[in-house]
Amino acid sequence: MEKTKRIMTLKENHLFSRAYRKGRCFSGKYVALYVLKNMRERDTKKLGITVSKSRGNAVKRNRTKRIIREAYRVFHPFVKEGHIIVIVARQPCVDAHVSVVTSELEALLSKAALL
């Protein structure tokens, strides 16, 4: 099996804020997807995952982030370069299975024309 590129993650708050303000939003039942074209680094794609404190304690939030990260990992090699992607977990995502989140994420990524 071929190794894929490492997933570059967002760490700076100003990039999250810019994606929320200026990016396009695509929402589903389990996750909301914010997409912003990255003008500075056109050859990389960056992923940010957020889970609000209202979604549960730290164990539930970390489990939700792991589910979303695993769902995104399937599509990472096929996503277009030069974009900032922020995935926000909604309440039903906390108790959801990986396969459900994966199918919804595929629909949102194709709707955003990133696949």
C-alpha positions, 0 to 999 in steps of 0.5 A: 500500500502506498503511503500518502502525504502527511495531513497538514493541520491548522494551528493558528487562530487567525487562519480559523477566523479567516476561514469562518469569515471569508470561506464558503460554508457547506453544512450537513447533519454531522459536520459543517465544512468551511473552505477557503482558497489559500493564496499564500501556499498554493501547493498545500492543503491544510485541515482544521478540526473544531469541536465545541465544549458544548459537545461533551467532556474532553474524552468525547471531544477527542473521540469526535476529532479522531472520527473526523480525522479518520473520515478525512484521511480517506479523501486526503489524496484526492482533495485539491491543493491550495485550500484551507479546510475547517471541519466543525463537528455538530452534536449528532457527530459525537455519537456517530459511526465513522462510516456515516461521517465519511459518507457525509464528508464525501458529499460535502467535499464533492459539493465544494468541488474539492474532489 
